[in-house]
């Protein structure tokens, strides 16, 4: 028994386009890999997989049918639904970045030192400072030990005035909660140190809006002779109508 996709009559190149589109969902690149001319791939291929069948040229609507049939069959096969994808996008868009990284104001070196004198982390740190100090300029350990940069600033500290110092804090990725896991996209070593990468929340929210039809993309084409000239895309935000703000109803 034929699948829904196999029931659609396609040329070898069109069938290849459908297969390639399923790889990365990029119509232009899929058309190029399938052997179509670059001009066709740039201008026409996006219409073959557009949101509306009516926006697809009549001579290629069977390709639109094949693409959508293939997507439905893949969804059924993998049990991945549009609702599942939408839910993940929404979770990323609304996750709290503070669950992954934070800017914290921690104490300065004088906040919790004895009599608000300079406080060292431990004896080892003090010993290193002694070894590197010039003669006659040896540091003192009268402020004691136990400095921890993320401790709360002392409100009476004469050095920082109780404001502390800003420091970046990142959660241990082994212990991330569900919300932080949604945002976490890896760690990169830079010249300044480690950079925690996050998922693009603005893009995730845009994906949600598009999925729900809150954006309307319009592209006008001239196709009477089979050629299509794309015009600038106009993106409109579709907002709910509120009669309370309509002068005609007041």
Helices and strands as residue ranges (DSSP letters): H 12-24, H 27-33, H 38-43, H 45-48, G 53-55, G 58-60, H 61-78, H 82-94, G 97-99, E 101-106, G 114-116, H 123-132, E 165-170, G 173-175, H 178-183, E 184-190, E 193-198, H 201-211, E 215-218, E 234-237, G 243-245, G 247-249
